């Protein structure tokens, strides 16, 4: 598994790349070449927090991915600048991350 931090990503991916990627993603989605089910949210800690799961698959890209985020108000007050989540992706043709 390859883990990338913010510095790793910024070396090879800038804001123009992000904009271009979003444009391509919207084209793929709107043409029906992506499966993006509704986000699943699981309540945790007696309703004081949530875990959100956001999967997607594109046959055109041959890729699947999921974003997993935890949302706990107590944590948000302590860690204001950090998103507590992870994104995972797989290339379906190679079976690799």
Order of alpha helices (4+ residues) and beta strands (2+ residues): alpha-alpha-beta-beta-beta-alpha-beta
